[in-house]
């Protein structure tokens, strides 16, 4: 293994009993078997699911749009004449 590959690894220890903070190797094997993958892949899938659940899935915004960005958006979105929508929810007749 290259030195970098060794540096990218961590020690992973199974728990002696299943709990909210860890699982036993037997449980990991059962999960892997259920998913049809090896234990390492099962751990990666669990971490991925946790990442999707807990971490933002988009980059944070840098603030309001610049004038240039607004112009670019307006260029790409058709700018037609104003239109109105009639609604039957409210009685607008003023008799």
PAKE-785292 format. One record per atom (N, C-alpha, C, CB): residue in one letter; atom name; x, y, z. Coordinates in steps of 0.001 Angstrom, whole numbers, plus 500000, padded with zeros to 6 digits. Glycine has a CB too. Layout:
BEGIN
{aa->A&at->CA&xx->X&yy->Y&zz->Z}
...
***
This chain:
BEGIN
{aa->X&at->N&xx->500829&yy->498812&zz->500000}
{aa->X&at->CA&xx->500000&yy->500000&zz->500000}
{aa->X&at->C&xx->500870&yy->501247&zz->500000}
{aa->X&at->CB&xx->499059&yy->500000&zz->501204}
{aa->X&at->N&xx->500429&yy->502252&zz->499253}
{aa->X&at->CA&xx->501197&yy->503492&zz->499201}
{aa->X&at->C&xx->501052&yy->504240&zz->500527}
{aa->X&at->CB&xx->500731&yy->504382&zz->498015}
{aa->X&at->N&xx->502011&yy->505114&zz->500849}
{aa->X&at->CA&xx->501914&yy->505884&zz->502097}
{aa->X&at->C&xx->500621&yy->506703&zz->502181}
{aa->X&at->CB&xx->503116&yy->506815&zz->502228}
{aa->X&at->N&xx->500183&yy->507230&zz->501039}
{aa->X&at->CA&xx->498949&yy->508025&zz->501058}
{aa->X&at->C&xx->497737&yy->507155&zz->501376}
{aa->X&at->CB&xx->498746&yy->508730&zz->499709}
{aa->X&at->N&xx->497695&yy->505943&zz->500802}
{aa->X&at->CA&xx->496570&yy->505044&zz->501075}
{aa->X&at->C&xx->496509&yy->504692&zz->502554}
{aa->X&at->CB&xx->496682&yy->503765&zz->500231}
{aa->X&at->N&xx->497655&yy->504494&zz->503169}
{aa->X&at->CA&xx->497690&yy->504205&zz->504600}
{aa->X&at->C&xx->497213&yy->505418&zz->505391}
{aa->X&at->CB&xx->499114&yy->503798&zz->505041}
{aa->X&at->N&xx->497591&yy->506617&zz->504987}
{aa->X&at->CA&xx->497194&yy->507840&zz->505688}
{aa->X&at->C&xx->495694&yy->508093&zz->505570}
{aa->X&at->CB&xx->497966&yy->509039&zz->505139}
{aa->X&at->N&xx->495061&yy->507605&zz->504493}
{aa->X&at->CA&xx->493631&yy->507821&zz->504288}
{aa->X&at->C&xx->492766&yy->506818&zz->505050}
{aa->X&at->CB&xx->493311&yy->507746&zz->502815}
{aa->X&at->N&xx->493363&yy->505903&zz->505775}
{aa->X&at->CA&xx->492602&yy->504880&zz->506488}
{aa->X&at->C&xx->492427&yy->505253&zz->507954}
{aa->X&at->CB&xx->493292&yy->503520&zz->506370}
{aa->X&at->N&xx->491368&yy->504706&zz->508537}
{aa->X&at->CA&xx->491137&yy->504884&zz->509965}
{aa->X&at->C&xx->490932&yy->503505&zz->510586}
{aa->X&at->CB&xx->489905&yy->505817&zz->510232}
{aa->X&at->N&xx->491114&yy->503421&zz->511877}
{aa->X&at->CA&xx->490819&yy->502183&zz->512591}
{aa->X&at->C&xx->489324&yy->502124&zz->512839}
{aa->X&at->CB&xx->491614&yy->502091&zz->513932}
{aa->X&at->N&xx->488738&yy->500998&zz->512561}
{aa->X&at->CA&xx->487310&yy->500815&zz->512795}
{aa->X&at->C&xx->487142&yy->499626&zz->513720}
{aa->X&at->CB&xx->486525&yy->500606&zz->511457}
{aa->X&at->N&xx->486483&yy->499845&zz->514826}
{aa->X&at->CA&xx->486269&yy->498772&zz->515798}
{aa->X&at->C&xx->484772&yy->498557&zz->515986}
{aa->X&at->CB&xx->486954&yy->499104&zz->517157}
{aa->X&at->N&xx->484369&yy->497303&zz->515863}
{aa->X&at->CA&xx->482978&yy->496968&zz->516123}
{aa->X&at->C&xx->482720&yy->497030&zz->517620}
{aa->X&at->CB&xx->482629&yy->495568&zz->515561}
{aa->X&at->N&xx->481481&yy->497215&zz->518013}
{aa->X&at->CA&xx->481098&yy->497233&zz->519415}
{aa->X&at->C&xx->480871&yy->495800&zz->519896}
{aa->X&at->CB&xx->479827&yy->498095&zz->519629}
{aa->X&at->N&xx->480918&yy->495610&zz->521191}
{aa->X&at->CA&xx->480661&yy->494277&zz->521747}
{aa->X&at->C&xx->479164&yy->493990&zz->521824}
{aa->X&at->CB&xx->481291&yy->494149&zz->523141}
{aa->X&at->N&xx->478353&yy->495057&zz->521870}
{aa->X&at->CA&xx->476897&yy->494910&zz->521831}
{aa->X&at->C&xx->476328&yy->495991&zz->520909}
{aa->X&at->CB&xx->476273&yy->495011&zz->523273}
{aa->X&at->N&xx->475199&yy->495689&zz->520299}
{aa->X&at->CA&xx->474529&yy->496676&zz->519457}
{aa->X&at->C&xx->473930&yy->497771&zz->520337}
{aa->X&at->CB&xx->473429&yy->496007&zz->518587}
{aa->X&at->N&xx->474072&yy->499006&zz->519897}
{aa->X&at->CA&xx->473498&yy->500139&zz->520629}
{aa->X&at->C&xx->473238&yy->501268&zz->519639}
{aa->X&at->CB&xx->474448&yy->500614&zz->521786}
{aa->X&at->N&xx->472781&yy->502397&zz->520157}
{aa->X&at->CA&xx->472513&yy->503562&zz->519311}
{aa->X&at->C&xx->473800&yy->504149&zz->518738}
{aa->X&at->CB&xx->471765&yy->504631&zz->520107}
{aa->X&at->N&xx->474941&yy->503789&zz->519316}
{aa->X&at->CA&xx->476210&yy->504370&zz->518864}
{aa->X&at->C&xx->477127&yy->503365&zz->518178}
{aa->X&at->CB&xx->476931&yy->504978&zz->520032}
{aa->X&at->N&xx->476652&yy->502178&zz->517894}
{aa->X&at->CA&xx->477498&yy->501215&zz->517201}
{aa->X&at->C&xx->476845&yy->499857&zz->517080}
{aa->X&at->CB&xx->478813&yy->501079&zz->517908}
{aa->X&at->N&xx->477473&yy->499004&zz->516259}
{aa->X&at->CA&xx->476940&yy->497659&zz->516029}
{aa->X&at->C&xx->478048&yy->496621&zz->516193}
{aa->X&at->CB&xx->476307&yy->497553&zz->514619}
{aa->X&at->N&xx->477628&yy->495398&zz->516397}
{aa->X&at->CA&xx->478573&yy->494289&zz->516471}
{aa->X&at->C&xx->478932&yy->493846&zz->515060}
{aa->X&at->CB&xx->477986&yy->493106&zz->517288}
{aa->X&at->N&xx->479978&yy->493063&zz->514964}
{aa->X&at->CA&xx->480376&yy->492554&zz->513649}
{aa->X&at->C&xx->479291&yy->491640&zz->513087}
{aa->X&at->CB&xx->481723&yy->491796&zz->513740}
{aa->X&at->N&xx->478639&yy->490892&zz->513947}
{aa->X&at->CA&xx->477569&yy->490005&zz->513484}
{aa->X&at->C&xx->476451&yy->490815&zz->512823}
{aa->X&at->CB&xx->477005&yy->489172&zz->514661}
{aa->X&at->N&xx->476098&yy->491937&zz->513427}
{aa->X&at->CA&xx->475061&yy->492797&zz->512843}
{aa->X&at->C&xx->475530&yy->493379&zz->511518}
{aa->X&at->CB&xx->474685&yy->493931&zz->513815}
{aa->X&at->N&xx->476781&yy->493819&zz->511459}
{aa->X&at->CA&xx->477324&yy->494361&zz->510205}
{aa->X&at->C&xx->477301&yy->493300&zz->509109}
{aa->X&at->CB&xx->478766&yy->494878&zz->510413}
{aa->X&at->N&xx->477641&yy->492068&zz->509460}
{aa->X&at->CA&xx->477608&yy->490981&zz->508471}
{aa->X&at->C&xx->476193&yy->490723&zz->507986}
{aa->X&at->CB&xx->478196&yy->489697&zz->509063}
{aa->X&at->N&xx->475221&yy->490766&zz->508909}
{aa->X&at->CA&xx->473822&yy->490556&zz->508517}
{aa->X&at->C&xx->473337&yy->491668&zz->507592}
{aa->X&at->CB&xx->472923&yy->490479&zz->509759}
{aa->X&at->N&xx->473718&yy->492907&zz->507905}
{aa->X&at->CA&xx->473324&yy->494042&zz->507054}
{aa->X&at->C&xx->473946&yy->493887&zz->505671}
{aa->X&at->CB&xx->473756&yy->495395&zz->507695}
{aa->X&at->N&xx->475236&yy->493565&zz->505637}
{aa->X&at->CA&xx->475935&yy->493399&zz->504353}
{aa->X&at->C&xx->475282&yy->492291&zz->503530}
{aa->X&at->CB&xx->477434&yy->493082&zz->504583}
{aa->X&at->N&xx->474946&yy->491198&zz->504194}
{aa->X&at->CA&xx->474302&yy->490086&zz->503498}
{aa->X&at->C&xx->472948&yy->490507&zz->502934}
{aa->X&at->CB&xx->474132&yy->488889&zz->504443}
{aa->X&at->N&xx->472195&yy->491244&zz->503737}
{aa->X&at->CA&xx->470879&yy->491728&zz->503295}
{aa->X&at->C&xx->471008&yy->492653&zz->502079}
{aa->X&at->CB&xx->470167&yy->492469&zz->504446}
{aa->X&at->N&xx->472053&yy->493480&zz->502070}
{aa->X&at->CA&xx->472272&yy->494413&zz->500957}
{aa->X&at->C&xx->472972&yy->493763&zz->499769}
{aa->X&at->CB&xx->473086&yy->495596&zz->501430}
{aa->X&at->N&xx->473569&yy->492602&zz->500000}
{aa->X&at->CA&xx->474288&yy->491925&zz->498921}
{aa->X&at->C&xx->475651&yy->492542&zz->498650}
{aa->X&at->CB&xx->473464&yy->491950&zz->497658}
{aa->X&at->N&xx->476278&yy->493074&zz->499692}
{aa->X&at->CA&xx->477591&yy->493703&zz->499566}
{aa->X&at->C&xx->478498&yy->493182&zz->500677}
{aa->X&at->CB&xx->477477&yy->495257&zz->499625}
{aa->X&at->N&xx->479778&yy->493577&zz->500637}
{aa->X&at->CA&xx->480665&yy->493194&zz->501735}
{aa->X&at->C&xx->480519&yy->494190&zz->502892}
{aa->X&at->CB&xx->482142&yy->493128&zz->501251}
{aa->X&at->N&xx->481157&yy->493872&zz->504022}
{aa->X&at->CA&xx->481018&yy->494718&zz->505215}
{aa->X&at->C&xx->481495&yy->496150&zz->504978}
{aa->X&at->CB&xx->481793&yy->494112&zz->506372}
{aa->X&at->N&xx->482610&yy->496292&zz->504274}
{aa->X&at->CA&xx->483144&yy->497633&zz->504017}
{aa->X&at->C&xx->482143&yy->498471&zz->503227}
{aa->X&at->CB&xx->484479&yy->497545&zz->503257}
{aa->X&at->N&xx->481555&yy->497858&zz->502202}
{aa->X&at->CA&xx->480575&yy->498591&zz->501394}
{aa->X&at->C&xx->479337&yy->498934&zz->502221}
{aa->X&at->CB&xx->480173&yy->497768&zz->500155}
{aa->X&at->N&xx->478926&yy->498048&zz->503117}
{aa->X&at->CA&xx->477774&yy->498325&zz->503977}
{aa->X&at->C&xx->478063&yy->499531&zz->504874}
{aa->X&at->CB&xx->477423&yy->497083&zz->504835}
{aa->X&at->N&xx->479293&yy->499606&zz->505395}
{aa->X&at->CA&xx->479675&yy->500747&zz->506234}
{aa->X&at->C&xx->479659&yy->502032&zz->505409}
{aa->X&at->CB&xx->481078&yy->500526&zz->506860}
{aa->X&at->N&xx->480204&yy->501972&zz->504188}
{aa->X&at->CA&xx->480199&yy->503166&zz->503324}
{aa->X&at->C&xx->478772&yy->503601&zz->503014}
{aa->X&at->CB&xx->480963&yy->502890&zz->502009}
{aa->X&at->N&xx->477871&yy->502652&zz->502741}
{aa->X&at->CA&xx->476483&yy->503014&zz->502436}
{aa->X&at->C&xx->475815&yy->503656&zz->503643}
{aa->X&at->CB&xx->475687&yy->501776&zz->501989}
{aa->X&at->N&xx->476091&yy->503123&zz->504831}
{aa->X&at->CA&xx->475505&yy->503701&zz->506042}
{aa->X&at->C&xx->476013&yy->505123&zz->506265}
{aa->X&at->CB&xx->475826&yy->502827&zz->507266}
{aa->X&at->N&xx->477312&yy->505325&zz->506054}
{aa->X&at->CA&xx->477865&yy->506674&zz->506210}
{aa->X&at->C&xx->477315&yy->507622&zz->505155}
{aa->X&at->CB&xx->479391&yy->506639&zz->506131}
{aa->X&at->N&xx->477132&yy->507132&zz->503945}
{aa->X&at->CA&xx->476558&yy->507972&zz->502887}
{aa->X&at->C&xx->475138&yy->508384&zz->503250}
{aa->X&at->CB&xx->476568&yy->507231&zz->501534}
{aa->X&at->N&xx->474327&yy->507429&zz->503712}
{aa->X&at->CA&xx->472951&yy->507754&zz->504106}
{aa->X&at->C&xx->472932&yy->508796&zz->505217}
{aa->X&at->CB&xx->472208&yy->506489&zz->504560}
{aa->X&at->N&xx->473841&yy->508664&zz->506153}
{aa->X&at->CA&xx->473938&yy->509631&zz->507246}
{aa->X&at->C&xx->474379&yy->511005&zz->506732}
{aa->X&at->CB&xx->474920&yy->509128&zz->508315}
{aa->X&at->N&xx->475316&yy->511015&zz->505786}
{aa->X&at->CA&xx->475777&yy->512280&zz->505212}
{aa->X&at->C&xx->474639&yy->512996&zz->504493}
{aa->X&at->CB&xx->476944&yy->512037&zz->504245}
{aa->X&at->N&xx->473853&yy->512261&zz->503717}
{aa->X&at->CA&xx->472728&yy->512864&zz->503002}
{aa->X&at->C&xx->471710&yy->513421&zz->503993}
{aa->X&at->CB&xx->472060&yy->511832&zz->502067}
{aa->X&at->N&xx->471506&yy->512708&zz->505075}
{aa->X&at->CA&xx->470516&yy->513125&zz->506067}
{aa->X&at->C&xx->470968&yy->514347&zz->506865}
{aa->X&at->CB&xx->470223&yy->511978&zz->507015}
{aa->X&at->N&xx->472256&yy->514425&zz->507191}
{aa->X&at->CA&xx->472720&yy->515453&zz->508110}
{aa->X&at->C&xx->473435&yy->516644&zz->507476}
{aa->X&at->CB&xx->473613&yy->514839&zz->509081}
{aa->X&at->N&xx->474087&yy->516441&zz->506350}
{aa->X&at->CA&xx->474902&yy->517499&zz->505763}
{aa->X&at->C&xx->474159&yy->518210&zz->504637}
{aa->X&at->CB&xx->476218&yy->516928&zz->505244}
{aa->X&at->N&xx->474374&yy->519507&zz->504464}
{aa->X&at->CA&xx->473742&yy->520218&zz->503349}
{aa->X&at->C&xx->474161&yy->519583&zz->502023}
{aa->X&at->CB&xx->474118&yy->521726&zz->503372}
{aa->X&at->N&xx->473219&yy->519471&zz->501099}
{aa->X&at->CA&xx->473508&yy->518843&zz->499817}
{aa->X&at->C&xx->473777&yy->519870&zz->498716}
{aa->X&at->CB&xx->472355&yy->517946&zz->499413}
{aa->X&at->N&xx->473993&yy->521100&zz->499107}
{aa->X&at->CA&xx->474300&yy->522161&zz->498145}
{aa->X&at->C&xx->475249&yy->523143&zz->498825}
{aa->X&at->CB&xx->472991&yy->522888&zz->497642}
{aa->X&at->N&xx->475949&yy->523899&zz->498019}
{aa->X&at->CA&xx->476874&yy->524875&zz->498577}
{aa->X&at->C&xx->476103&yy->526080&zz->499090}
{aa->X&at->CB&xx->477916&yy->525304&zz->497529}
{aa->X&at->N&xx->476574&yy->526659&zz->500168}
{aa->X&at->CA&xx->475896&yy->527825&zz->500718}
{aa->X&at->C&xx->476017&yy->528997&zz->499754}
{aa->X&at->CB&xx->476476&yy->528195&zz->502096}
{aa->X&at->N&xx->475057&yy->529881&zz->499831}
{aa->X&at->CA&xx->475033&yy->531019&zz->498920}
{aa->X&at->C&xx->475989&yy->532102&zz->499395}
{aa->X&at->CB&xx->473613&yy->531580&zz->498794}
{aa->X&at->N&xx->476475&yy->532873&zz->498433}
{aa->X&at->CA&xx->477424&yy->533935&zz->498745}
{aa->X&at->C&xx->476735&yy->535269&zz->499005}
{aa->X&at->CB&xx->478418&yy->534085&zz->497617}
{aa->X&at->N&xx->475430&yy->535290&zz->499014}
{aa->X&at->CA&xx->474708&yy->536533&zz->499225}
{aa->X&at->C&xx->473776&yy->536809&zz->498066}
{aa->X&at->CB&xx->475676&yy->537693&zz->499412}
{aa->X&at->N&xx->473315&yy->538049&zz->497926}
{aa->X&at->CA&xx->472375&yy->538381&zz->496862}
{aa->X&at->C&xx->473019&yy->538263&zz->495485}
{aa->X&at->CB&xx->471833&yy->539785&zz->497062}
{aa->X&at->N&xx->472160&yy->538092&zz->494473}
{aa->X&at->CA&xx->472650&yy->537999&zz->493098}
{aa->X&at->C&xx->473235&yy->539332&zz->492655}
{aa->X&at->CB&xx->471521&yy->537568&zz->492145}
{aa->X&at->N&xx->474248&yy->539235&zz->491818}
{aa->X&at->CA&xx->474836&yy->540447&zz->491251}
{aa->X&at->C&xx->473977&yy->540892&zz->490076}
{aa->X&at->CB&xx->476317&yy->540209&zz->490805}
{aa->X&at->N&xx->474183&yy->542129&zz->489618}
{aa->X&at->CA&xx->473451&yy->542653&zz->488459}
{aa->X&at->C&xx->473734&yy->541799&zz->487229}
{aa->X&at->CB&xx->473834&yy->544128&zz->488188}
{aa->X&at->N&xx->474966&yy->541339&zz->487093}
{aa->X&at->CA&xx->475344&yy->540486&zz->485966}
{aa->X&at->C&xx->474576&yy->539160&zz->486004}
{aa->X&at->CB&xx->476864&yy->540224&zz->485979}
{aa->X&at->N&xx->474448&yy->538563&zz->487178}
{aa->X&at->CA&xx->473713&yy->537304&zz->487303}
{aa->X&at->C&xx->472233&yy->537502&zz->486970}
{aa->X&at->CB&xx->473865&yy->536732&zz->488725}
{aa->X&at->N&xx->471665&yy->538610&zz->487398}
{aa->X&at->CA&xx->470254&yy->538893&zz->487105}
{aa->X&at->C&xx->470052&yy->539063&zz->485599}
{aa->X&at->CB&xx->469780&yy->540166&zz->487858}
{aa->X&at->N&xx->470982&yy->539748&zz->484942}
{aa->X&at->CA&xx->470899&yy->539907&zz->483483}
{aa->X&at->C&xx->470969&yy->538550&zz->482790}
{aa->X&at->CB&xx->472033&yy->540824&zz->482970}
{aa->X&at->N&xx->471854&yy->537694&zz->483243}
{aa->X&at->CA&xx->471979&yy->536360&zz->482647}
{aa->X&at->C&xx->470690&yy->535555&zz->482810}
{aa->X&at->CB&xx->473153&yy->535602&zz->483281}
{aa->X&at->N&xx->470067&yy->535649&zz->483977}
{aa->X&at->CA&xx->468810&yy->534940&zz->484213}
{aa->X&at->C&xx->467725&yy->535487&zz->483303}
{aa->X&at->CB&xx->468382&yy->535057&zz->485689}
{aa->X&at->N&xx->467617&yy->536805&zz->483213}
{aa->X&at->CA&xx->466591&yy->537411&zz->482363}
{aa->X&at->C&xx->466786&yy->537056&zz->480897}
{aa->X&at->CB&xx->466596&yy->538921&zz->482529}
{aa->X&at->N&xx->468041&yy->536880&zz->480474}
{aa->X&at->CA&xx->468332&yy->536476&zz->479098}
{aa->X&at->C&xx->467794&yy->535077&zz->478817}
{aa->X&at->CB&xx->469845&yy->536524&zz->478832}
{aa->X&at->N&xx->467895&yy->534206&zz->479803}
{aa->X&at->CA&xx->467525&yy->532807&zz->479605}
{aa->X&at->C&xx->466038&yy->532539&zz->479828}
{aa->X&at->CB&xx->468330&yy->531937&zz->480527}
{aa->X&at->N&xx->465355&yy->533411&zz->480560}
{aa->X&at->CA&xx->463932&yy->533234&zz->480829}
{aa->X&at->C&xx->463162&yy->534136&zz->479882}
{aa->X&at->CB&xx->463583&yy->533553&zz->482322}
{aa->X&at->N&xx->462219&yy->533567&zz->479146}
{aa->X&at->CA&xx->461449&yy->534403&zz->478221}
{aa->X&at->C&xx->460726&yy->535521&zz->478962}
{aa->X&at->CB&xx->460439&yy->533550&zz->477445}
{aa->X&at->N&xx->460917&yy->536738&zz->478487}
{aa->X&at->CA&xx->460275&yy->537900&zz->479094}
{aa->X&at->C&xx->459116&yy->538312&zz->478191}
{aa->X&at->CB&xx->461295&yy->539086&zz->479295}
{aa->X&at->N&xx->457920&yy->537893&zz->478540}
{aa->X&at->CA&xx->456753&yy->538213&zz->477716}
{aa->X&at->C&xx->455943&yy->539324&zz->478371}
{aa->X&at->CB&xx->455872&yy->536960&zz->477499}
{aa->X&at->N&xx->454856&yy->539661&zz->477719}
{aa->X&at->CA&xx->454005&yy->540714&zz->478270}
{aa->X&at->C&xx->453365&yy->540229&zz->479562}
{aa->X&at->CB&xx->452918&yy->541138&zz->477251}
{aa->X&at->N&xx->452959&yy->541164&zz->480379}
{aa->X&at->CA&xx->452328&yy->540792&zz->481646}
{aa->X&at->C&xx->451004&yy->540104&zz->481382}
{aa->X&at->CB&xx->452121&yy->542027&zz->482542}
{aa->X&at->N&xx->450713&yy->539153&zz->482201}
{aa->X&at->CA&xx->449448&yy->538432&zz->482085}
{aa->X&at->C&xx->448794&yy->538404&zz->483447}
{aa->X&at->CB&xx->449657&yy->536990&zz->481537}
{aa->X&at->N&xx->447478&yy->538281&zz->483436}
{aa->X&at->CA&xx->446771&yy->538185&zz->484711}
{aa->X&at->C&xx->446082&yy->536828&zz->484778}
{aa->X&at->CB&xx->445737&yy->539349&zz->484878}
{aa->X&at->N&xx->445809&yy->536419&zz->485965}
{aa->X&at->CA&xx->445152&yy->535135&zz->486186}
{aa->X&at->C&xx->443818&yy->535424&zz->486845}
{aa->X&at->CB&xx->446031&yy->534169&zz->487063}
{aa->X&at->N&xx->442782&yy->534850&zz->486291}
{aa->X&at->CA&xx->441456&yy->535014&zz->486883}
{aa->X&at->C&xx->441258&yy->533935&zz->487919}
{aa->X&at->CB&xx->440338&yy->534958&zz->485806}
{aa->X&at->N&xx->440690&yy->534292&zz->489018}
{aa->X&at->CA&xx->440441&yy->533341&zz->490071}
{aa->X&at->C&xx->438959&yy->533333&zz->490410}
{aa->X&at->CB&xx->441283&yy->533664&zz->491307}
{aa->X&at->N&xx->438447&yy->532141&zz->490594}
{aa->X&at->CA&xx->437054&yy->532040&zz->490999}
{aa->X&at->C&xx->436933&yy->531861&zz->492506}
{aa->X&at->CB&xx->436375&yy->530883&zz->490276}
{aa->X&at->N&xx->438032&yy->531993&zz->493196}
{aa->X&at->CA&xx->438026&yy->531840&zz->494635}
{aa->X&at->C&xx->437428&yy->533051&zz->495347}
{aa->X&at->CB&xx->439425&yy->531597&zz->495126}
{aa->X&at->N&xx->437580&yy->534206&zz->494746}
{aa->X&at->CA&xx->437142&yy->535436&zz->495390}
{aa->X&at->C&xx->436156&yy->536157&zz->494490}
{aa->X&at->CB&xx->438343&yy->536345&zz->495721}
{aa->X&at->N&xx->435136&yy->536676&zz->495089}
{aa->X&at->CA&xx->434157&yy->537457&zz->494347}
{aa->X&at->C&xx->434705&yy->538863&zz->494176}
{aa->X&at->CB&xx->432774&yy->537476&zz->495070}
{aa->X&at->N&xx->435026&yy->539221&zz->492943}
{aa->X&at->CA&xx->435614&yy->540537&zz->492702}
{aa->X&at->C&xx->434601&yy->541534&zz->492132}
{aa->X&at->CB&xx->436794&yy->540409&zz->491755}
{aa->X&at->N&xx->433367&yy->541091&zz->491961}
{aa->X&at->CA&xx->432336&yy->542015&zz->491462}
{aa->X&at->C&xx->431977&yy->543008&zz->492559}
{aa->X&at->CB&xx->431065&yy->541240&zz->490988}
{aa->X&at->N&xx->431956&yy->544262&zz->492181}
{aa->X&at->CA&xx->431576&yy->545306&zz->493138}
{aa->X&at->C&xx->430305&yy->545966&zz->492678}
{aa->X&at->CB&xx->432696&yy->546354&zz->493304}
{aa->X&at->N&xx->429201&yy->545325&zz->492968}
{aa->X&at->CA&xx->427899&yy->545848&zz->492551}
{aa->X&at->C&xx->427267&yy->546705&zz->493597}
{aa->X&at->CB&xx->426974&yy->544735&zz->492205}
***
